[in-house]
Every structure is written in C-alpha cells, then in structure tokens.
C-alpha cells in the first residue's frame, strides 16, 4: 500500500504554490532589471527559492511513491539538482540596512528624549526641547523614505 497522508498532499500543494510564486518572481526580476525595484524582486525570488529548498527536505514528500506524486511536483523533483535541498545561507546585512537601523534608532531616541522632557517639565522649558524635537521631526521622514526606497530586508 502506497504512503499517502494529508500532510504529504498539503506539502505537495505548497510546493506547487511556491513553484508558481517562483515563476512570478522570476518574471518580476526580468521586468524590473535595471530599476530601483530590481533588488527587492531579486530578494523575494531568493526567499521563495529558500522556502522551496526547505520544503524539499520534508520527509513526507520523500515517503510518497514517485508515481503517486502530483505531476508538477514529480516533474520538479526529477529536474531538481542534487544541491537544491540545501538550506540557503543567511546574507549579512548590507550598508542600506545598517543605515536604516541607525536612522530609525536615532529618530526613536530623539522622540523618547522629547517625550521624556515634555512629561517631566512640560513645554515651558522650550530651549531644552528644541534639539531633540528638531532631530525627531527631521529624521522621521528620512526613516520612512529609507524604508520605502530600500524595502524590507527582513522578509
């Protein structure tokens, strides 16, 4: 009797979903080549490839007989190189990520100082509030713009 479980079937469906997402991401990388969105598209493609590699290590997929696999999964597993199942290395944070973290941290610290000073002395001590308030007001849009331009590097 062949090995069949709901989990193995779900894993196959998830692999098919990831394959479709991979095709879409590859098309998006080709579309955005040379633009500021190319890096985000490439990062998303690498995330999908990593998730697909992790799915291929699932033991429930390897316990199913080859003739019992869904056709798309069977074709992919037969064409997958031997090293595909390896877990991808986590890339080191780039300079943009470090810059975003530094700006966001400085912005948050300035807001904290402003709020603390307002809470402790009110707004009557205006000269002491000027520096952290100006830094907070200037760096907040900068932090937001950096997030928009360079995208999310954690996901």
VMD Tcl script that draws the C-alpha trace (Angstrom):
set ca {
  {0.00 0.00 0.00}
  {1.50 3.39 -1.02}
  {2.25 6.04 1.58}
  {-0.48 8.72 1.49}
  {-1.26 11.29 4.14}
  {-2.95 14.66 4.28}
  {0.36 16.18 5.27}
  {2.14 14.82 2.20}
  {-0.65 16.14 -0.01}
  {-0.51 19.57 1.67}
  {3.25 19.64 1.22}
  {2.83 18.88 -2.47}
  {0.29 21.68 -2.83}
  {2.62 24.04 -1.02}
  {5.45 23.09 -3.39}
  {3.17 23.81 -6.35}
  {2.25 27.18 -4.85}
  {5.92 28.02 -4.31}
  {6.73 27.00 -7.90}
  {4.04 29.38 -9.17}
  {5.37 32.16 -6.93}
  {8.88 31.44 -8.19}
  {7.75 31.84 -11.80}
  {6.06 35.13 -10.95}
  {9.13 36.36 -9.07}
  {11.42 35.40 -11.98}
  {9.16 37.35 -14.34}
  {9.21 40.33 -11.95}
  {13.02 40.19 -11.79}
  {13.15 40.25 -15.59}
  {10.68 43.16 -15.72}
  {12.46 45.28 -13.14}
  {16.02 44.67 -14.33}
  {17.94 47.92 -14.08}
  {15.40 49.74 -11.93}
  {15.37 50.54 -8.21}
  {12.85 47.73 -7.66}
  {15.20 45.05 -9.04}
  {16.92 44.42 -5.71}
  {13.60 43.86 -3.93}
  {12.43 41.49 -6.70}
  {15.70 39.53 -6.51}
  {15.44 39.33 -2.72}
  {11.87 38.00 -2.99}
  {12.99 35.40 -5.53}
  {15.73 34.23 -3.16}
  {13.21 33.97 -0.31}
  {10.95 31.80 -2.45}
  {13.86 29.61 -3.52}
  {14.87 29.20 0.13}
  {11.33 28.23 1.13}
  {11.20 25.77 -1.74}
  {14.51 24.24 -0.68}
  {13.18 23.82 2.85}
  {10.02 22.14 1.53}
  {12.10 19.67 -0.44}
  {13.74 18.46 2.76}
  {10.36 17.48 4.24}
  {10.37 13.71 4.84}
  {6.69 13.31 3.99}
  {7.45 14.22 0.36}
  {10.16 11.58 0.10}
  {7.99 8.83 1.54}
  {5.41 9.15 -1.24}
  {5.96 6.86 -4.21}
  {7.09 8.77 -7.31}
  {4.06 7.63 -9.31}
  {1.77 8.92 -6.51}
  {3.18 12.47 -6.59}
  {1.26 15.25 -8.27}
  {2.53 15.78 -11.85}
  {4.03 19.24 -11.23}
  {5.82 18.09 -8.10}
  {7.10 14.95 -9.83}
  {8.44 16.98 -12.77}
  {10.12 19.42 -10.39}
  {11.68 16.73 -8.21}
  {13.02 14.88 -11.24}
  {14.55 18.07 -12.63}
  {15.82 19.45 -9.32}
  {19.60 19.44 -8.91}
  {21.05 17.47 -6.01}
  {22.07 20.60 -4.06}
  {18.62 22.21 -4.22}
  {17.57 20.85 -0.85}
  {20.36 22.66 0.97}
  {19.29 25.44 3.31}
  {20.40 28.78 1.87}
  {22.88 30.87 3.83}
  {21.52 33.96 5.56}
  {23.07 37.03 3.94}
  {24.83 39.60 6.11}
  {23.06 42.94 6.47}
  {24.09 45.37 3.75}
  {25.02 49.02 4.25}
  {21.48 50.20 3.49}
  {20.12 48.05 6.30}
  {22.69 49.43 8.72}
  {21.87 52.97 7.63}
  {18.14 52.38 8.09}
  {18.70 50.92 11.56}
  {20.94 53.84 12.58}
  {18.47 56.48 11.35}
  {15.48 54.72 12.90}
  {17.32 54.28 16.21}
  {18.38 57.93 16.33}
  {14.86 59.01 15.44}
  {13.34 56.82 18.16}
  {15.85 58.10 20.73}
  {15.06 61.72 19.82}
  {11.34 61.11 20.20}
  {11.95 59.40 23.54}
  {14.01 62.36 24.82}
  {11.36 64.82 23.61}
  {8.52 62.90 25.25}
  {10.50 62.47 28.50}
  {11.32 66.18 28.69}
  {7.72 67.17 27.98}
  {6.48 64.71 30.61}
  {8.93 65.90 33.24}
  {8.87 69.67 32.73}
  {6.04 70.42 30.35}
  {6.56 72.65 27.35}
  {7.54 75.68 29.40}
  {11.25 74.79 29.11}
  {11.25 75.35 25.35}
  {15.02 75.78 24.67}
  {15.81 72.32 26.05}
  {13.19 70.77 23.77}
  {14.43 72.30 20.53}
  {17.34 69.98 19.67}
  {15.68 66.59 20.20}
  {12.42 67.84 18.69}
  {14.15 69.08 15.52}
  {16.14 65.86 15.18}
  {12.99 63.77 15.66}
  {10.98 65.80 13.17}
  {13.73 65.72 10.54}
  {14.69 62.07 10.89}
  {11.16 60.62 10.93}
  {10.51 61.32 7.21}
  {14.07 60.23 6.40}
  {13.48 56.89 8.14}
  {10.21 56.43 6.28}
  {11.82 57.28 2.93}
  {14.70 54.88 3.53}
  {12.18 52.14 4.28}
  {10.29 52.90 1.07}
  {13.38 53.13 -1.12}
  {15.32 50.14 0.13}
  {12.41 47.95 1.17}
  {12.24 45.35 3.90}
  {15.37 43.29 4.24}
  {13.99 41.04 6.97}
  {11.29 39.38 4.97}
}
mol new
graphics top color blue
foreach p $ca { graphics top sphere $p radius 0.5 }
foreach p [lrange $ca 0 end-1] q [lrange $ca 1 end] { graphics top cylinder $p $q radius 0.2 }
display resetview
